[in-house]
Amino acid sequence: MRTLLVIGIGAGNPDYLTVQAINAMNRAQVFFMPDKGEEKAGLNAIRMQMLERFVTEPRYRLVEFAIPSRRQAGTPDYRDAVQEWRDKLEAAYRRMFGELGEDGVGAFLVWGDPTLYDGTIRILKDMQAAGWEFAIEVIPGISAPQALAAQHQVTLNRVGEAVTITTGRRVGAGEADGLTSAVVMLDNHQAFRRFAGDEAEIFWGAYLGTADEILVAGQVSEVMDEIDTVRTAAQARNGWIMDTYLIRKPEKS
């Protein structure tokens, strides 16, 4: 039976790879490499650096697949837009799996951790439910929230508090307004500005773990324009950006 490895490769630093991830990479015969266009070629360049550094007998093949564009949808259509996008990816996966023999081992190198805001596992599970026969193995990776907290030397929660991880879309809808702490991912519209009047702190980071890493911390009201400036410049320079932040309001008395 074919085996598909879903390997978390961390937030960008090759040193973030776990021993389990390295062992899995050395089992793979085919690596499925997402093609997100020239502007995001740096993501695959880092993947290649990891393969060159950690695969001891490089006998693997690379199979590229195009990442389809996703329909920009308002909140009411968001889930439909995501499902439509996943259906397109599933069609690409079906074509790619022909590259594997009956007992072949293929691998996806997933940025961060594959269980946190990544659709690879869900797509593979849907394919299994539809009758495709293959085994799945998931190897966890160091996520962006973990890397962010480490680089800023903070904990994600304070004493007695829960850890909430959410998205910029949900923050923009007001769903984090009642929280004292929240980790926010996938925020393309800088929704953190809504906390400027709450005496909230922000711990922001982009390209975590890479040579391009940028860190900014301080009161939201004082650093939000700085984040806007450096974020815009970095995205223009690199053609892509991955950023994450922790919002922390004053503790309730």
C-alpha positions in Angstrom: 0.0 0.0 0.0 1.2 3.5 -0.7 2.2 5.6 2.3 1.9 9.4 2.4 4.0 11.3 5.0 2.7 14.7 6.1 5.9 16.2 7.6 5.9 19.4 9.6 9.1 21.2 8.8 8.8 24.1 11.3 8.6 27.8 10.8 11.6 28.1 8.5 14.8 27.3 10.5 16.3 24.0 9.4 17.3 23.5 13.0 13.6 23.3 13.9 13.3 19.9 12.2 12.7 17.1 14.7 14.6 13.8 14.6 11.2 12.2 13.7 10.9 14.5 10.7 14.4 13.9 9.5 13.9 10.1 9.7 10.6 10.5 7.7 12.4 12.5 5.1 14.9 9.8 4.6 12.1 7.3 4.0 10.4 9.2 1.2 10.9 8.3 -2.4 8.9 11.2 -3.8 8.5 14.7 -2.4 5.5 16.6 -3.6 6.5 20.3 -3.9 3.9 23.0 -4.1 4.4 25.6 -6.9 3.0 28.9 -5.7 4.6 31.0 -8.4 7.9 32.8 -8.7 7.1 35.2 -5.9 7.0 32.4 -3.4 9.8 30.4 -4.8 11.8 31.1 -1.6 9.5 28.7 0.3 10.6 25.8 -1.8 14.2 26.9 -1.7 14.1 26.4 2.1 12.5 23.0 1.6 15.4 22.1 -0.8 18.0 23.3 1.7 16.4 20.9 4.3 16.5 18.0 1.9 20.1 18.7 0.9 21.2 19.0 4.5 19.3 16.1 6.1 18.6 13.4 3.5 21.7 11.2 3.7 21.1 9.2 0.4 19.4 11.6 -2.0 17.6 9.1 -4.3 14.3 10.9 -4.1 12.3 12.5 -6.9 10.6 15.8 -6.8 7.0 16.2 -8.2 5.7 19.7 -8.4 2.1 20.7 -8.3 0.5 24.0 -8.9 -1.4 25.6 -6.0 -4.7 26.8 -7.3 -5.9 30.4 -6.7 -8.6 30.7 -4.1 -11.8 32.7 -4.7 -11.9 35.8 -2.6 -15.1 35.5 -0.6 -16.9 37.5 2.0 -17.6 35.9 5.3 -20.9 34.2 4.3 -19.1 32.4 1.4 -15.8 31.7 3.2 -16.3 28.0 3.9 -17.6 27.4 0.3 -14.5 29.2 -1.1 -12.2 27.0 1.0 -14.0 23.8 0.0 -13.8 24.8 -3.7 -10.0 25.4 -3.3 -9.5 22.0 -1.5 -11.5 20.2 -4.3 -9.0 21.7 -6.8 -6.1 20.6 -4.7 -7.5 17.1 -4.4 -7.7 16.8 -8.1 -4.0 17.8 -8.3 -3.2 15.1 -5.6 -4.9 12.4 -7.6 -2.8 13.2 -10.6 0.4 13.3 -8.6 -0.1 10.0 -6.8 0.4 8.2 -10.1 4.1 9.0 -9.5 4.1 6.5 -6.6 4.4 2.7 -7.1 2.0 0.4 -5.2 4.2 0.4 -2.2 5.7 3.8 -2.7 6.4 6.4 0.0 5.6 10.0 -0.8 5.9 13.1 1.4 4.5 16.6 1.8 6.8 19.1 3.6 4.3 21.2 5.4 5.3 24.6 6.7 5.0 24.8 10.5 2.8 22.1 12.0 0.4 20.2 9.7 -2.3 20.1 12.3 -2.6 23.9 12.6 -4.3 25.9 9.8 -3.2 23.5 7.0 -5.5 21.6 4.8 -3.3 18.7 3.7 -4.5 16.1 6.3 -8.2 17.0 5.6 -7.7 16.5 1.8 -6.0 13.2 2.3 -8.7 12.0 4.7 -11.4 13.0 2.2 -9.6 11.0 -0.5 -9.5 7.9 1.8 -13.2 8.3 2.4 -13.8 8.4 -1.3 -12.1 5.0 -1.7 -8.4 5.9 -2.3 -6.2 3.3 -0.6 -3.1 4.7 1.1 -1.7 5.0 4.6 -1.1 8.4 6.2 1.5 9.3 8.7 1.6 12.7 10.3 4.8 14.1 11.8 4.3 17.2 13.9 6.5 20.3 13.5 7.4 23.4 15.4 4.5 25.8 14.7 4.7 29.6 14.1 3.1 30.3 17.6 5.8 28.3 19.3 8.6 30.0 17.3 7.1 33.4 18.0 6.9 32.9 21.7 10.5 31.6 21.8 11.9 34.5 19.8 10.1 37.1 22.0 10.9 35.1 25.1 7.3 35.1 26.3 4.8 32.4 27.2 1.6 32.1 25.2 -0.6 32.1 28.3 -0.5 33.8 31.6 -1.3 32.0 34.9 -4.8 30.7 34.9 -5.5 31.7 31.3 -6.3 29.6 28.3 -4.4 29.7 25.0 -6.5 30.9 22.1 -5.2 30.6 18.5 -7.3 32.3 15.9 -7.2 34.0 12.5 -7.2 37.6 11.4 -10.5 37.1 9.7 -12.1 36.2 13.0 -10.4 39.0 14.9 -11.7 41.4 12.4 -15.2 40.1 13.1 -14.7 40.9 16.8 -14.5 37.4 18.1 -11.3 38.1 20.1 -12.5 41.4 21.7 -13.3 39.7 25.0 -10.1 37.8 25.2 -7.1 38.9 27.3 -4.6 36.9 25.2 -4.8 35.6 21.7 -2.3 34.2 19.1 -3.4 35.4 15.6 -2.4 33.8 12.3 -3.4 34.5 8.7 -4.0 38.2 9.2 -3.6 40.0 5.9 -5.5 43.1 7.0 -3.7 43.9 10.3 -6.8 43.4 12.4 -4.6 44.0 15.5 -5.3 47.7 15.1 -8.7 47.2 16.7 -6.9 46.7 20.0 -5.0 50.1 19.9 -7.4 51.6 22.6 -7.2 48.6 25.0 -3.7 49.2 26.3 -2.8 45.9 24.6 0.7 44.7 23.9 1.6 43.0 20.6 4.4 40.5 20.0 4.7 40.3 16.2 7.0 38.3 14.0 7.4 37.6 10.3 9.6 34.9 8.5 10.1 33.3 11.9 13.3 31.2 12.0 14.6 32.4 8.7 17.4 34.8 7.8 14.7 37.4 7.0 13.1 37.2 10.4 11.5 40.5 11.7 10.4 41.0 15.3 8.4 43.9 16.7 7.0 44.2 20.2 5.3 47.0 22.3 2.0 48.7 22.9 -0.3 48.2 19.9 -1.0 52.0 19.8 2.7 52.7 19.6 4.0 50.1 17.2 1.1 49.4 14.8 2.4 51.9 12.2 5.9 50.4 12.5 4.5 47.0 11.9 2.6 48.3 8.9 5.7 49.9 7.4 8.1 46.9 7.9 5.5 44.4 6.8 4.7 46.3 3.6 8.4 46.7 2.7 9.2 43.0 3.5 6.3 41.7 1.4 7.3 43.9 -1.5 10.9 42.8 -1.2 10.3 39.1 -0.9 7.0 38.7 -2.8 5.4 36.9 0.2 5.1 37.1 3.9 4.1 34.9 6.8 3.5 36.6 10.0 2.0 35.8 13.4 1.4 37.8 16.5 0.4 37.5 20.2 -2.1 40.1 21.5 -2.0 40.6 25.3 -4.3 42.9 27.2 -3.8 44.0 30.8 -4.8 41.3 33.3 -8.2 41.6 34.7 -8.3 42.6 38.3 
